[in-house]
């Protein structure tokens, strides 16, 4: 899973999320950064209220939390979602020593991103792709 810091950075640099079943997220600024939730029609469901989206918590009697605006949630994209976002720039994922390396190509230049977690390596590549910063 990608780090909370990287997830926040992706959101802050403009990555948008349309919540769907199976998506992971955490809720910001409520002391729950360490709690990962999953959108599921059985537990957490996306409701559309006019031009807003709300994440509704169903059947969670231990919570005083019925719903949160999607702006208060930070998406933790999965490996397949990150690879899809990299689109045509993605070249490879391979194991290098004890880390995962994601290689992308932008304007004929290759760039590599390594981490012990494959999803984090993908996320670092996406962050660079979005921001253009090394």
Secondary structure, DSSP 8 states (H G I E B T S, - for coil): ---HHHHHHHHHTT------TT-EEEESSSS-TT--EE--TTSEEEEEETTEEEEEE-S-TT-S--EEEGGGEEEE--HHHHHHHHGGGEEEEEEETTEEEEEEEETTEEEEEEESSHHHHHHHHHHHHHH---
